[in-house]
Amino acid sequence: MSSFRFTHLTKPLLLTSACMLLGLGWITAASAEHEGVDTVTAQPVREASSGFFSFDILTADRPLIEAGMLSGLEQGKIGKSAFRDAAAMKQFYDARDGNPYWVDVRGSEHEKVSDVLKTLDDAWTQALNPENYHVSQIRELQKSNAPEDKARLELLVTDAVIRYGHDMTGMHMSVGATQEDPQFWRKAQTAQETLAAVTGKGDVTEALSNLAPKDALYTRLRQELVALVSDPDRARDTGGPIRFDGVLRPGDFARDVPKLRERLNVIHEKVNGPDRKYDDTLAAAVMVFQRQNGMEADGHIGPKTLALLNRTPDEKIRQIIANMERLRWLEENRPERYVLVNIPSQTLWAVDHGNVAMEMPVIVGKPERATKIFVTEITGVRFNPKWTVPPTIKQNDMLTHLQEDRTYLEQKGIELSQTVDGHRETLDPSQIDWSQVTKAEINRMHMVQGAGDNNALGKVRVLMDNPYDIYLHDTSSPELFSKQERTLSSGCIRMSNPEAMARFILADNENWSDKKMRSVIDSGRTTEISAAAKMPVYIVYQTIWLDDAGRLVYGPDVYKKDKALVGAMNTLHVYHIPEPQQPKFASIGVEQPIH
């Protein structure tokens, strides 16, 4: 039963009003089974009189509306539309003594409903699906003035607001759909939190708008989504994909060069040679395109550049949708100092009071050993670290090396041991027949590389607890940072400037200085320094990011996570892409930036 707290006058009024209306012939045969949304066409008599008094019959709508709301809440649904959180809705209306919030009980105007509907209609601009928020049902019910339809309208709007708030404020899909661990990401607002935020302000539109992420990247993605969907050329035949045999370099000739020139809006000048020549002017435009897409700007058109050139507007739209979805997983209120690593751009940013204090290229995991996305806390720095070889590398790398060369561990300065009866015993790898060792057996062995120049972790390791044994560290192979594509590690993140990172982490430590850090490193001893001020580190996967000029960079989907996420969102009907048109959409302002 509902827990509505009716006043001592409400129930008698409801019964009396119903009886009077029946006696006056107000209620007609308008009770049919409501599977979806049915509307009542009978219009109420506006005024009735007796020898004793006259009254406005619309004053009797309230108890009938409240009775309809009570029935809907007890069922937990309207027709086939089940409420997301019926218990929270009951609490909401309990606090209002059962009174409606959205509908006007005295007339057909529902200004608050219209405000909500405007936001829900534009849900596609947030990479969501308006139909998940009852927009068609709400629009139809708005046309009716019947009390029972007002009750349905009231409850559907409340449920729509709850659903919209849930989807806009965190990871709202299942682990199976996202393929990510939800423990690291923002929890969606509860129904109570959403209703309090939206109904606690006079401006419903503003309150709903405030649910969206406010950083510059999300805002720019939303603008780009609207622009792409609105583009009248979106459905135009672009002449099909561009094709080249092998790598096209400046000075080469190819049949599809004119098509490339058209794709990049470059006018052919006869002085540059034949139309089919890949001239320097066109190569310069390709280099700009490469820079804008996070690639090495060499002007050579290989498979990756060609794939991006052939990307359709709808492919870009789907990439935007995946990135907007992930941005909603990030906490809105980040602390003053934090570190963020973006895997697709292979870049680390250290942020201090909203400003980028440091930016550096990093090396991330190979696709087959992908770096996980998660959030954890940096607690300090370990200088001259030892390296305990993780199970994956022991099984997939070390065993193969040892089967080829029994001295491999000795060359790398790695000590081999095994625990027997609770005691650690050192093993001689040259005395083991590695061809007979299984992956399970090598996994029971301990491999530890001592500190030094050859240590795989280099001279600096950032301390950050996580279930994946992934951390930020130095490297003994700095030459790899010269590569444009740096998906090269076994999952950990290698930093190009580890000492600068240590400086950022330990900035609040008393009596700490560059001189002291150099002394600790030069000592060669493994030394652990706790950070006076801990800070979060966000390991994220955003295939679109902002460059230094605030322009969107469409990067590579290195782990194919965009494809998987959009596929799941499509199956669940999470988003909607309108047909090519010019949708009506308010301008979006850019808020504070985030990297």
MARVO-836292 format. One record per residue (C-alpha): x, y, z. Coordinates in steps of 0.5 Angstrom, whole numbers, plus 500, padded with zeros to 3 digits. Layout:
VEXPA   X   Y   Z
VEXPA   X   Y   Z
...
//
This chain:
VEXPA   X   Y   Z
VEXPA 500 500 500
VEXPA 502 507 499
VEXPA 505 511 505
VEXPA 501 518 502
VEXPA 500 522 508
VEXPA 493 525 507
VEXPA 490 530 511
VEXPA 484 529 515
VEXPA 480 533 510
VEXPA 483 529 503
VEXPA 480 523 504
VEXPA 473 525 505
VEXPA 474 531 500
VEXPA 476 525 495
VEXPA 469 521 496
VEXPA 465 527 496
VEXPA 467 530 490
VEXPA 467 524 486
VEXPA 460 523 488
VEXPA 458 530 486
VEXPA 461 529 480
VEXPA 458 522 478
VEXPA 451 526 480
VEXPA 452 531 476
VEXPA 454 527 470
VEXPA 461 529 469
VEXPA 464 522 469
VEXPA 463 519 463
VEXPA 464 512 460
VEXPA 472 513 460
VEXPA 475 508 463
VEXPA 478 503 458
VEXPA 484 498 460
VEXPA 491 503 459
VEXPA 496 499 456
VEXPA 500 505 453
VEXPA 497 512 453
VEXPA 490 513 453
VEXPA 487 520 453
VEXPA 480 522 455
VEXPA 476 526 450
VEXPA 470 528 455
VEXPA 471 535 457
VEXPA 469 537 464
VEXPA 463 542 466
VEXPA 466 548 468
VEXPA 461 550 473
VEXPA 455 547 477
VEXPA 450 550 481
VEXPA 445 548 486
VEXPA 440 552 490
VEXPA 445 553 496
VEXPA 452 554 493
VEXPA 456 554 486
VEXPA 463 551 485
VEXPA 468 551 480
VEXPA 468 543 478
VEXPA 476 543 477
VEXPA 477 544 484
VEXPA 475 537 485
VEXPA 480 535 480
VEXPA 486 535 485
VEXPA 483 529 489
VEXPA 482 525 483
VEXPA 489 526 480
VEXPA 492 524 487
VEXPA 487 518 487
VEXPA 490 516 480
VEXPA 497 518 482
VEXPA 496 513 488
VEXPA 494 507 484
VEXPA 500 508 479
VEXPA 505 508 485
VEXPA 502 502 488
VEXPA 502 498 481
VEXPA 509 501 480
VEXPA 508 503 473
VEXPA 503 506 468
VEXPA 501 502 463
VEXPA 507 498 460
VEXPA 512 503 463
VEXPA 515 501 469
VEXPA 518 506 474
VEXPA 525 506 475
VEXPA 525 507 483
VEXPA 517 507 485
VEXPA 520 507 492
VEXPA 523 514 491
VEXPA 517 516 488
VEXPA 513 515 493
VEXPA 517 518 498
VEXPA 517 524 494
VEXPA 510 525 494
VEXPA 509 523 501
VEXPA 513 529 503
VEXPA 508 533 498
VEXPA 502 530 502
VEXPA 500 527 495
VEXPA 500 533 491
VEXPA 502 533 484
VEXPA 509 537 482
VEXPA 509 538 475
VEXPA 501 538 473
VEXPA 496 544 473
VEXPA 490 541 477
VEXPA 486 547 475
VEXPA 487 548 467
VEXPA 491 545 461
VEXPA 497 549 461
VEXPA 503 545 464
VEXPA 509 549 464
VEXPA 514 545 468
VEXPA 512 539 464
VEXPA 514 543 457
VEXPA 520 545 460
VEXPA 522 538 462
VEXPA 520 536 455
VEXPA 524 541 452
VEXPA 530 538 455
VEXPA 528 531 454
VEXPA 527 532 447
VEXPA 534 534 446
VEXPA 537 528 450
VEXPA 540 526 443
VEXPA 545 532 444
VEXPA 547 528 450
VEXPA 548 522 446
VEXPA 542 519 449
VEXPA 535 517 447
VEXPA 529 521 448
VEXPA 525 515 448
VEXPA 528 512 454
VEXPA 524 518 458
VEXPA 517 517 455
VEXPA 517 523 451
VEXPA 512 521 446
VEXPA 507 519 452
VEXPA 508 525 455
VEXPA 507 529 449
VEXPA 500 526 448
VEXPA 498 526 455
VEXPA 499 534 455
VEXPA 493 534 450
VEXPA 488 531 455
VEXPA 485 535 461
VEXPA 482 529 464
VEXPA 484 528 471
VEXPA 486 520 470
VEXPA 491 523 464
VEXPA 494 528 469
VEXPA 495 523 474
VEXPA 499 519 469
VEXPA 503 525 466
VEXPA 505 527 473
VEXPA 508 520 474
VEXPA 511 519 468
VEXPA 515 526 468
VEXPA 517 524 475
VEXPA 520 518 472
VEXPA 523 521 466
VEXPA 527 526 470
VEXPA 529 520 475
VEXPA 531 516 469
VEXPA 535 522 466
VEXPA 538 524 472
VEXPA 541 517 473
VEXPA 543 516 465
VEXPA 547 523 466
VEXPA 551 523 472
VEXPA 555 516 472
VEXPA 556 509 469
VEXPA 549 507 468
VEXPA 550 501 464
VEXPA 552 494 467
VEXPA 559 491 467
VEXPA 557 487 461
VEXPA 555 493 457
VEXPA 561 497 459
VEXPA 566 491 460
VEXPA 569 496 465
VEXPA 569 495 473
VEXPA 564 500 476
VEXPA 568 501 483
VEXPA 573 506 480
VEXPA 567 510 476
VEXPA 562 515 478
VEXPA 556 512 481
VEXPA 550 515 478
VEXPA 545 520 482
VEXPA 540 517 486
VEXPA 533 518 484
VEXPA 532 522 491
VEXPA 538 526 489
VEXPA 536 528 482
VEXPA 529 530 484
VEXPA 532 534 490
VEXPA 536 538 485
VEXPA 531 539 480
VEXPA 525 540 484
VEXPA 529 544 489
VEXPA 530 550 484
VEXPA 525 555 480
VEXPA 528 554 474
VEXPA 527 546 472
VEXPA 531 547 465
VEXPA 537 550 468
VEXPA 537 544 474
VEXPA 536 539 468
VEXPA 542 542 464
VEXPA 546 542 471
VEXPA 546 535 471
VEXPA 551 534 465
VEXPA 558 534 465
VEXPA 561 542 465
VEXPA 568 541 462
VEXPA 570 544 456
VEXPA 571 537 452
VEXPA 564 534 454
VEXPA 561 541 451
VEXPA 566 541 445
VEXPA 563 534 443
VEXPA 556 536 444
VEXPA 557 541 439
VEXPA 560 537 434
VEXPA 555 532 435
VEXPA 550 537 433
VEXPA 554 540 428
VEXPA 555 533 425
VEXPA 548 531 425
VEXPA 545 538 423
VEXPA 550 538 417
VEXPA 546 537 410
VEXPA 552 534 407
VEXPA 552 528 412
VEXPA 547 524 407
VEXPA 551 526 401
VEXPA 555 521 397
VEXPA 562 523 398
VEXPA 564 518 392
VEXPA 566 512 396
VEXPA 572 511 400
VEXPA 579 513 397
VEXPA 584 508 395
VEXPA 592 508 394
VEXPA 596 502 393
VEXPA 601 502 398
VEXPA 604 508 402
VEXPA 603 515 398
VEXPA 608 520 398
VEXPA 609 527 396
VEXPA 611 527 388
VEXPA 607 520 387
VEXPA 601 519 382
VEXPA 595 516 383
VEXPA 588 515 381
VEXPA 584 518 387
VEXPA 589 524 388
VEXPA 583 528 385
VEXPA 578 525 390
VEXPA 583 526 396
VEXPA 584 534 394
VEXPA 576 534 394
VEXPA 576 531 401
VEXPA 580 536 404
VEXPA 578 542 400
VEXPA 584 543 396
VEXPA 584 547 390
VEXPA 588 544 384
VEXPA 593 549 381
VEXPA 596 547 374
VEXPA 603 550 376
VEXPA 603 544 381
VEXPA 603 539 376
VEXPA 597 534 373
VEXPA 591 533 377
VEXPA 593 526 379
VEXPA 600 528 382
VEXPA 600 528 390
VEXPA 603 535 390
VEXPA 606 539 396
VEXPA 600 543 397
VEXPA 596 537 398
VEXPA 601 534 402
VEXPA 601 540 407
VEXPA 593 539 408
VEXPA 594 532 409
VEXPA 600 534 414
VEXPA 595 539 418
VEXPA 589 533 418
VEXPA 594 528 421
VEXPA 596 533 426
VEXPA 589 534 428
VEXPA 588 527 428
VEXPA 593 525 433
VEXPA 598 522 428
VEXPA 605 524 426
VEXPA 605 529 421
VEXPA 609 527 415
VEXPA 605 527 409
VEXPA 605 520 408
VEXPA 599 517 407
VEXPA 599 510 409
VEXPA 593 505 412
VEXPA 592 509 418
VEXPA 592 516 415
VEXPA 587 513 409
VEXPA 582 510 414
VEXPA 581 516 418
VEXPA 581 520 411
VEXPA 575 515 409
VEXPA 571 516 416
VEXPA 564 518 415
VEXPA 560 523 419
VEXPA 556 517 422
VEXPA 563 514 424
VEXPA 565 520 427
VEXPA 558 521 431
VEXPA 559 514 434
VEXPA 566 516 436
VEXPA 563 522 439
VEXPA 558 518 443
VEXPA 563 513 446
VEXPA 567 519 449
VEXPA 561 523 451
VEXPA 559 516 455
VEXPA 565 515 458
VEXPA 566 523 460
VEXPA 560 522 464
VEXPA 563 516 468
VEXPA 568 521 471
VEXPA 567 525 478
VEXPA 565 532 477
VEXPA 569 535 483
VEXPA 576 533 482
VEXPA 581 535 487
VEXPA 586 541 486
VEXPA 591 537 484
VEXPA 591 530 480
VEXPA 594 526 475
VEXPA 590 524 468
VEXPA 593 519 463
VEXPA 589 518 457
VEXPA 591 511 453
VEXPA 589 513 446
VEXPA 593 519 446
VEXPA 599 516 450
VEXPA 599 522 454
VEXPA 600 524 462
VEXPA 597 531 465
VEXPA 599 533 472
VEXPA 593 538 474
VEXPA 594 544 479
VEXPA 588 548 481
VEXPA 585 547 474
VEXPA 592 549 470
VEXPA 596 544 467
VEXPA 603 544 471
VEXPA 606 538 466
VEXPA 605 534 460
VEXPA 609 528 458
VEXPA 608 523 453
VEXPA 607 516 456
VEXPA 608 509 453
VEXPA 602 504 455
VEXPA 600 497 454
VEXPA 600 493 447
VEXPA 593 491 445
VEXPA 594 484 447
VEXPA 596 487 454
VEXPA 592 493 454
VEXPA 593 498 460
VEXPA 586 498 464
VEXPA 582 504 466
VEXPA 581 505 473
VEXPA 582 511 478
VEXPA 586 510 484
VEXPA 591 514 489
VEXPA 598 516 489
VEXPA 601 515 495
VEXPA 609 516 494
VEXPA 615 515 490
VEXPA 620 509 490
VEXPA 627 511 488
VEXPA 631 506 485
VEXPA 626 500 485
VEXPA 627 493 484
VEXPA 622 489 479
VEXPA 618 483 481
VEXPA 616 480 474
VEXPA 609 479 474
VEXPA 605 473 472
VEXPA 603 475 465
VEXPA 611 477 463
VEXPA 613 470 467
VEXPA 609 466 463
VEXPA 609 469 456
VEXPA 616 472 455
VEXPA 621 470 460
VEXPA 619 462 459
VEXPA 620 463 452
VEXPA 627 467 453
VEXPA 629 462 458
VEXPA 628 456 453
VEXPA 632 460 448
VEXPA 638 462 453
VEXPA 638 459 460
VEXPA 643 465 461
VEXPA 637 470 460
VEXPA 636 472 467
VEXPA 643 473 469
VEXPA 644 478 463
VEXPA 638 482 466
VEXPA 640 482 473
VEXPA 634 478 475
VEXPA 634 473 481
VEXPA 631 467 481
VEXPA 628 463 487
VEXPA 622 459 489
VEXPA 619 458 496
VEXPA 620 451 499
VEXPA 616 449 506
VEXPA 616 456 507
VEXPA 623 458 506
VEXPA 625 462 500
VEXPA 631 458 496
VEXPA 635 461 490
VEXPA 635 457 484
VEXPA 640 457 478
VEXPA 637 458 472
VEXPA 642 454 468
VEXPA 641 448 472
VEXPA 634 448 470
VEXPA 631 444 463
VEXPA 626 450 461
VEXPA 624 446 455
VEXPA 620 442 460
VEXPA 617 448 465
VEXPA 610 449 464
VEXPA 607 456 465
VEXPA 604 454 472
VEXPA 611 452 474
VEXPA 614 458 472
VEXPA 608 462 475
VEXPA 610 459 482
VEXPA 618 462 481
VEXPA 620 468 484
VEXPA 623 473 479
VEXPA 626 480 482
VEXPA 631 484 478
VEXPA 635 489 483
VEXPA 636 496 482
VEXPA 640 499 477
VEXPA 641 502 470
VEXPA 638 495 467
VEXPA 632 495 471
VEXPA 625 495 467
VEXPA 622 500 472
VEXPA 628 505 471
VEXPA 630 510 477
VEXPA 623 512 479
VEXPA 616 508 480
VEXPA 610 512 483
VEXPA 606 508 488
VEXPA 599 507 487
VEXPA 595 501 489
VEXPA 590 497 484
VEXPA 588 490 483
VEXPA 592 490 476
VEXPA 599 491 478
VEXPA 599 497 473
VEXPA 603 503 475
VEXPA 607 509 473
VEXPA 614 508 472
VEXPA 621 510 469
VEXPA 624 506 463
VEXPA 631 503 461
VEXPA 629 504 454
VEXPA 628 512 453
VEXPA 629 511 446
VEXPA 622 508 445
VEXPA 619 515 446
VEXPA 621 518 439
VEXPA 615 513 436
VEXPA 609 516 435
VEXPA 605 510 436
VEXPA 607 508 443
VEXPA 602 502 445
VEXPA 609 498 447
VEXPA 608 496 454
VEXPA 606 490 458
VEXPA 600 494 461
VEXPA 604 499 466
VEXPA 605 506 464
VEXPA 612 508 462
VEXPA 613 516 463
VEXPA 618 520 459
VEXPA 620 525 465
VEXPA 619 521 471
VEXPA 623 526 475
VEXPA 618 531 474
VEXPA 613 527 476
VEXPA 616 525 482
VEXPA 617 533 483
VEXPA 610 534 482
VEXPA 608 528 487
VEXPA 612 530 493
VEXPA 612 538 492
VEXPA 608 539 499
VEXPA 614 534 503
VEXPA 618 538 507
VEXPA 625 539 506
VEXPA 624 536 499
VEXPA 628 538 494
VEXPA 631 537 487
VEXPA 638 536 490
VEXPA 635 531 495
VEXPA 632 527 490
VEXPA 638 527 486
VEXPA 642 525 492
VEXPA 637 519 493
VEXPA 637 517 486
VEXPA 645 517 485
VEXPA 645 513 492
VEXPA 643 507 488
VEXPA 639 504 494
VEXPA 632 503 494
VEXPA 628 508 497
VEXPA 621 510 498
VEXPA 618 517 500
VEXPA 611 518 502
VEXPA 607 524 499
VEXPA 605 529 504
VEXPA 599 530 500
VEXPA 596 524 496
VEXPA 592 525 490
VEXPA 588 521 485
VEXPA 590 519 478
VEXPA 585 517 473
VEXPA 587 512 467
VEXPA 582 514 462
VEXPA 580 512 455
VEXPA 578 518 451
VEXPA 579 517 443
VEXPA 578 524 442
VEXPA 581 530 446
VEXPA 583 537 446
VEXPA 589 540 443
VEXPA 593 546 446
VEXPA 589 550 441
VEXPA 582 547 444
VEXPA 581 544 438
VEXPA 578 537 438
VEXPA 583 531 436
VEXPA 580 525 433
VEXPA 585 519 435
VEXPA 585 512 434
VEXPA 581 507 438
VEXPA 587 503 440
VEXPA 584 497 444
VEXPA 577 497 440
VEXPA 573 500 446
VEXPA 569 505 442
VEXPA 567 500 437
VEXPA 565 495 443
VEXPA 562 500 447
VEXPA 557 503 442
VEXPA 555 496 440
VEXPA 553 495 447
VEXPA 549 502 447
VEXPA 546 501 440
VEXPA 543 494 443
VEXPA 540 497 449
VEXPA 538 503 445
VEXPA 541 508 449
VEXPA 543 513 444
VEXPA 539 516 438
VEXPA 542 519 432
VEXPA 537 523 428
VEXPA 536 523 421
VEXPA 540 528 417
VEXPA 536 535 418
VEXPA 537 542 421
VEXPA 535 540 429
VEXPA 533 546 433
VEXPA 538 547 438
VEXPA 540 552 443
VEXPA 547 554 443
VEXPA 552 551 448
VEXPA 557 555 451
VEXPA 564 552 453
VEXPA 565 552 461
VEXPA 572 550 465
VEXPA 577 546 461
VEXPA 579 539 463
VEXPA 585 535 460
//
